[in-house]
Amino acid sequence: MTKNAAFREIERKLAESLEQLEAKKKTERLREAREFGDELKALMKSYRLSAPDVLAIIHSAEVRP
């Protein structure tokens, strides 16, 4: 195998690895988002709050300095 071909093979493997890494990051972010949503729903249920109630709390906190 020539040096040029070896370099191209390494480049190809690197590109594949980077694609796998990006896919894993997306999967991890999705899992974290789902966990957050589940935790938020559990908190809302335990405090008997609806989504509009939570949004009102968030908006009122944004207005205060």
C-alpha positions, -999 to +999 in steps of 0.1 A: +000+000+000+014+034-009+017+062+015-010+080-003-034+051-001-026+046+036-033+082+043-067+080+025-076+049+045-067+067+078-088+097+066-117+074+058-115+057+093-113+091+110-144+103+091-163+072+101-153+076+138-164+113+138-198+103+123-202+077+151-192+102+177-218+127+165-245+100+164-236+091+200-237+127+211-272+131+196-284+099+212-270+111+246-287+145+242-320+129+233-317+106+264-310+136+286-339+155+272-362+126+278-350+122+314-355+159+320-390+158+306-398+128+328-384+145+359-403+177+351-436+159+346-431+141+380-424+174+397-454+190+381-476+161+392-462+162+428-469+200+430-501+197+411-490+222+385-500+224+348-478+234+320-493+269+319-486+272+356-449+264+351-447+288+321-462+315+342-436+309+369-408+310+344-421+342+328-425+359+361-389+351+370-377+366+337-393+399+345-376+403+379-340+417+380 
